[in-house]
């Protein structure tokens, strides 16, 4: 019989195997046949090993076993092109059956040997060896590119493990093997028809000396990568019970992988792997991964492996921990995940859960969020308002999310977000019952910040900007958002612009034609670029990009269709008012369900004045009389920018609204860190 140590000579180069003392045991013919039939069932292969009779050379051929009933066993070579060695000069040694952490070594009697396969008589007994190894998996249809200093070799991935892999490349007149310096790192890219699966820096461990085709054995140089910008405020990791499972088809080896999730946050999770079965490679993208908790909660996502850590234990064993980052997932499933995590952390904190809307309306009135003047504006449509809020607060629509602090059977704090522009979320409806809780308002604000931190890197969140309208005289929002502008100190990162706010009573006159030099037309891209130039000089902030009014802004058709699919209304039209061909103003007509925002700032007209010279307010009224016929209601909110025009033209505005905008992709860490410090300080004062 072969000893475990001698078996090492037959294993492929680059496979790492550790044998322990007493790892061998004897098994009989019956179990050997079952192992061979299982290998056939799995459509896997075995190794048939030969030794050269004259030279110290070993030849191992891969073969597929045929179904076996008795001690007569037949196999077929997996690829006849591999049957190239002169086996007449070789002596048959044994066969290997690799099965997880077990290796069966059998020495059958060779009956026949041919170009297609071989026939054996199986022995009555063989040995099984328990071993620890980093298993290599055969790969098919995975393209491999090897790049170094302008040189590029194309080929295919032969086999793979988390610590090393083999690729076969081809030489061409324009790309030769001599251009690759084996002492210098190379960039390796794996891809298939669906796109790139992995790219990373690797070192070359070995290569053969093929002239037209060459096989390289490589290992990754880095155990960690950085997908997104580093966060100052990291997502909170939660250990859930029961522990979730991560299941996916491995994109390189095409086999199903099922791993236990150690901890999870809104931006990613970590899993445990056995070292010998490790298949997660830092940088590898998993297009379709499913997270499951028992037989209930499931969610699908695209993920990427971020790090791989090997931990050595005192008893000589080791374990592997891998971290994965969410690249994208359905936004509603992500909200469900966040809701679960936040509730696990704080039993009174709810995100986008089903709400008793009667209790919610009572909360809005009791906290003074709906004050008499606001109620007078919305009460005419209270029936439709109730029906719309039932859908918003019970169906978890993709365009909205809400945060509620609920304790002792009552809502104590509330905040909401609404995606009303293509890449922008509007924060609104912040209210708290201060008589029953001094911290509820801060709790929901913290939920909002945490949600932004966990979401903004996901494409499906469409979260490039976050905006908020507030009255400048309101101390709390002015303190929170105004201070953020000062701390970030970059108008392209965070800015505030102020509008004059008025209610326009829709006129019924039919003489809408402008006389003389005035004209009102749909805004062109060129006119929006002119608006951008004006705003850059006037403010230099983020307002136009956040409101999708830049010259390169995408249309809102996709978002409008999403609203319609969910049973809501969202339309937006831009018009340009010109005199003698000179742009005087750009007007945006926003049409949505009445009360979607309770100040109706999502159902209003925004007027931006570019040229105040010779622009009487009567022309503004005439323009509004035309555009307000797109609305159902007779009283329409109007926002005018800049406020200086409203004052100089004596427009009768009732109040001012400041529009705060944050560039999330570039400045989320600064704002969220500031917000976390602010909340922490306020909590300390109240304790």
Secondary structure as UniProt FT lines:
FT   HELIX           4..7
FT   HELIX           8..10
FT   TURN            13..14
FT   STRAND          16..28
FT   HELIX           29..41
FT   TURN            42..43
FT   STRAND          46..52
FT   STRAND          58..65
FT   STRAND          72..77
FT   HELIX           80..82
FT   TURN            83..84
FT   HELIX           87..89
FT   STRAND          90..99
FT   TURN            100..101
FT   STRAND          102..106
FT   STRAND          109..113
FT   STRAND          117..121
FT   STRAND          125..134
FT   STRAND          137..138
FT   STRAND          143..148
FT   TURN            149..150
FT   STRAND          151..160
FT   STRAND          165..170
FT   TURN            173..174
FT   HELIX           177..179
FT   TURN            182..183
FT   STRAND          186..192
FT   TURN            193..194
FT   STRAND          195..207
FT   STRAND          213..220
FT   STRAND          245..249
FT   TURN            251..253
FT   STRAND          256..264
FT   STRAND          268..273
FT   HELIX           275..277
FT   TURN            282..283
FT   STRAND          285..293
FT   TURN            294..296
FT   STRAND          297..312
FT   TURN            314..315
FT   STRAND          318..329
FT   HELIX           331..345
FT   TURN            347..348
FT   STRAND          349..351
FT   HELIX           357..366
FT   TURN            367..368
FT   HELIX           372..378
FT   HELIX           379..381
FT   HELIX           382..394
FT   TURN            398..399
FT   STRAND          400..407
FT   TURN            408..409
FT   STRAND          410..421
FT   TURN            422..423
FT   STRAND          424..432
FT   TURN            434..436
FT   HELIX           440..455
FT   TURN            456..457
FT   HELIX           459..461
FT   STRAND          465..470
FT   TURN            472..473
FT   HELIX           475..488
FT   TURN            491..493
FT   STRAND          494..505
FT   TURN            516..517
FT   STRAND          518..522
FT   HELIX           525..538
FT   HELIX           543..546
FT   TURN            547..548
FT   TURN            551..552
FT   HELIX           557..565
FT   TURN            566..567
FT   STRAND          570..579
FT   TURN            580..581
FT   STRAND          582..592
FT   TURN            594..595
FT   TURN            598..599
FT   TURN            601..602
FT   STRAND          604..609
FT   TURN            613..614
FT   HELIX           617..627
FT   HELIX           628..630
FT   STRAND          635..641
FT   HELIX           643..648
FT   TURN            649..650
FT   STRAND          655..663
FT   HELIX           664..686
//
